[in-house]
């Protein structure tokens, strides 16, 4: 299920409405005039919808793509929180693959797997994900003589 904010949903609804008239794609300028939003906000929303494969935004036109269920959240923070929860689950599976028998994983290996492994997270997302897993009590940071480690606290 895809998650979008109320602002993204407002833009998406206008795209769907205008697409009946503009079969080849809704011109950006039409959306800009109709939605009465700042150019920066509108472009950010269109790029976000494009990155979620809900619309195709290129060459100054926007076209709605057929998508499955779309869930509308009140704020971008709720969307990020839900995406983090989904990513946490995937990351926890990855972490369990690399944890030693004693339940420990070195900090460089953990971060490296999140950054460059199958998830390919950004530095900021990696930091936020590790902090979230710590806050939820799934992993704890420990210091050993040979460096920083995380210990797996729960088997999820």
C-alpha positions as CSV (number, residue, x, y, z in Angstrom):
1,X,0.0,0.0,0.0
2,X,1.3,3.5,-0.9
3,X,1.2,6.3,1.6
4,X,0.7,9.9,0.7
5,X,0.0,13.2,2.5
6,X,-3.1,15.2,2.2
7,X,-1.3,17.8,0.0
8,X,-0.1,15.0,-2.3
9,X,-3.6,13.6,-2.4
10,X,-5.0,17.1,-3.4
11,X,-2.5,17.3,-6.2
12,X,-3.2,13.7,-7.3
13,X,-6.9,14.4,-7.4
14,X,-6.4,17.4,-9.7
15,X,-4.1,15.4,-12.0
16,X,-6.8,12.7,-12.3
17,X,-9.5,15.4,-13.0
18,X,-7.4,17.2,-15.7
19,X,-6.2,13.9,-17.2
20,X,-9.7,13.4,-18.7
21,X,-9.1,16.5,-20.8
22,X,-5.3,16.1,-21.3
23,X,-4.8,12.5,-22.4
24,X,-1.1,12.9,-23.2
25,X,-0.4,14.4,-19.7
26,X,-1.5,17.4,-17.7
27,X,0.7,20.5,-18.3
28,X,2.5,21.6,-15.2
29,X,1.3,25.2,-15.8
30,X,-2.4,24.1,-15.7
31,X,-1.8,22.5,-12.3
32,X,0.1,25.5,-11.0
33,X,-2.7,27.8,-11.9
34,X,-5.4,25.6,-10.6
35,X,-3.8,24.6,-7.3
36,X,-2.6,28.0,-6.2
37,X,0.6,26.5,-4.6
38,X,4.1,27.8,-4.5
39,X,6.2,26.5,-7.4
40,X,8.6,24.8,-4.9
41,X,5.8,23.0,-3.1
42,X,4.2,21.8,-6.3
43,X,7.4,20.5,-7.8
44,X,8.4,18.8,-4.6
45,X,5.0,17.1,-4.4
46,X,5.1,16.1,-8.1
47,X,8.6,14.7,-7.6
48,X,7.5,12.8,-4.5
49,X,4.5,11.3,-6.4
50,X,6.8,10.4,-9.3
51,X,9.2,8.7,-6.9
52,X,6.4,6.6,-5.5
53,X,5.3,5.6,-9.1
54,X,1.9,7.2,-8.7
55,X,2.5,9.7,-11.5
56,X,4.9,10.2,-14.3
57,X,6.3,13.8,-14.1
58,X,8.6,14.7,-17.0
59,X,9.0,17.3,-19.7
60,X,6.6,19.7,-18.0
61,X,3.7,17.2,-18.0
62,X,2.2,14.9,-15.4
63,X,0.4,11.7,-16.1
64,X,-1.4,9.6,-13.5
65,X,-0.2,6.0,-13.4
66,X,-2.5,3.2,-12.4
67,X,-1.6,2.3,-8.9
68,X,-3.0,0.0,-6.2
69,X,-4.4,1.3,-2.9
70,X,-3.2,4.7,-1.7
71,X,-3.5,5.6,1.9
72,X,-3.7,9.3,2.8
73,X,-1.9,10.5,5.9
74,X,-2.3,13.8,7.7
75,X,1.4,14.7,7.5
76,X,4.7,13.9,5.9
77,X,5.9,12.8,9.3
78,X,3.3,10.1,9.4
79,X,4.3,8.9,5.9
80,X,8.0,8.9,7.0
81,X,7.1,7.1,10.2
82,X,5.2,4.3,8.3
83,X,8.0,4.0,5.7
84,X,10.5,3.7,8.6
85,X,8.5,0.9,10.2
86,X,8.5,-1.0,6.9
87,X,12.2,-0.4,6.4
88,X,12.9,-1.4,10.0
89,X,11.4,-4.8,9.4
90,X,13.5,-5.3,6.3
91,X,16.6,-4.0,8.1
92,X,16.0,-6.3,11.0
93,X,16.0,-9.3,8.6
94,X,19.3,-8.1,7.1
95,X,20.8,-7.5,10.6
96,X,19.9,-11.0,11.7
97,X,21.9,-12.4,8.7
98,X,25.1,-10.8,9.9
99,X,24.8,-11.1,13.7
100,X,27.4,-13.5,15.2
101,X,26.3,-16.4,17.4
102,X,26.8,-14.3,20.5
103,X,24.1,-11.9,19.2
104,X,26.6,-9.1,18.4
105,X,27.3,-7.2,15.2
106,X,30.1,-4.6,14.8
107,X,29.0,-1.0,14.1
108,X,30.9,-0.8,10.8
109,X,29.3,-4.0,9.5
110,X,25.8,-3.0,10.6
111,X,26.1,0.5,9.0
112,X,27.8,-0.9,5.9
113,X,25.1,-3.4,5.3
114,X,22.4,-0.8,5.7
115,X,24.2,1.7,3.4
116,X,25.6,-0.6,0.7
117,X,23.7,-3.8,1.1
118,X,20.3,-4.7,-0.4
119,X,18.5,-1.7,1.2
120,X,21.0,0.9,0.1
121,X,19.8,3.5,2.6
122,X,21.1,7.0,2.8
123,X,23.4,8.0,5.7
124,X,20.5,9.9,7.4
125,X,18.1,7.0,7.0
126,X,20.7,4.6,8.3
127,X,21.2,6.8,11.4
128,X,17.5,7.2,12.0
129,X,16.8,3.5,11.5
130,X,19.5,2.5,14.0
131,X,18.2,5.1,16.5
132,X,14.7,3.8,16.0
133,X,15.7,0.2,16.5
134,X,17.6,1.2,19.7
135,X,14.6,3.2,21.0
136,X,12.3,0.2,20.4
137,X,14.7,-2.0,22.4
138,X,15.5,-4.3,19.4
139,X,19.3,-3.5,19.5
140,X,21.6,-1.9,22.0
141,X,24.9,-0.3,21.5
142,X,27.8,-1.7,23.5
143,X,31.5,-0.9,23.7
144,X,34.1,-3.6,23.6
145,X,37.9,-3.3,23.7
146,X,38.0,-3.7,19.9
147,X,35.3,-1.2,19.0
148,X,31.6,-0.4,19.0
149,X,29.0,-3.2,18.6
150,X,25.3,-3.6,18.7
151,X,23.7,-6.5,20.4
152,X,20.5,-8.0,19.3
153,X,18.0,-7.8,22.2
154,X,14.9,-9.5,20.8
155,X,14.3,-12.1,18.2
156,X,11.6,-10.7,15.9
